[in-house]
Amino acid sequence: MGSPRRCGRSKRRDQRAVDPNVPIEDVAGTVRNLVAEGKVLHFGLSEASPRTIRRAHAVQPVAVLQSEHSFWTREPEAEVLPTCEELGIGFVPWSPLGQGFLRGRVDATTIDPKADARGRFPRFSPEASVANQDLVEGLRRVADRKSATPAQVALAWLLARKPWIVPIPGTTKLARLEENLAAADLRLGPDDEAELERTFAENPVRGDRLSEASLGFIDR
């Protein structure tokens, strides 16, 4: 994001990652000043812990939080989502399709570690890719009943969590964009959701979502 001087008024100022060397109160205070000057409308955080969210929110209301969350990445459900709900903060899951894995087109032979950054993540190792296919098959079973795709079911599952959760799947292809948008019209019934939860419970996710080095930068 460019500087306020270059961009005029910014709709939202996000801290892309929590800097452990800068007190979050200082960051929130700076944004509060920008809001007071009319240069910024809203304040957002990314991958922030509940404690950090509360500390920032006490200085300048946090409008939205971005964190990875999907059918196979559930960590925000324990504390982050309840904190957002309590404080009235919108939640934007990034990588809601598990960096493409939940589309059902990734297997042990798909990822080239030399050319694909995902190859550095334990969850995309050949062994983990094989083990985690059961999660995709669970999505596919529901999708087949709904005349949908696994990706659409994964997005519909997220959209059904809370009305203030808005996933942001990325794509460079028009067909994928249209597929993603159609997920907004897909309704999952109680039986569908129960089946998906059974699938998740019976098939523990293999591998961390990021590399050990990357996880070291995540605020906890």
Secondary structure, DSSP 4 states (H G I P E B T S, - for coil): ---HHHHSSEEEEEESS--TTS-HHHHHHHHHHHHHTTSEEEEEEES--HHHHHHHHHHS---EEEEE-BTTB-GGGTTHHHHHHHHT-EEEEESTTGGGGGGT---TTT--TTT-GGGGSGGGSHHHHHHTHHHHHHHHHHHHHHT--HHHHHHHHHHTT-TTB--B---S-HHHHHHHHHGGG----HHHHHHHHHHHHHSPPPS-SS-HHHHTTS--
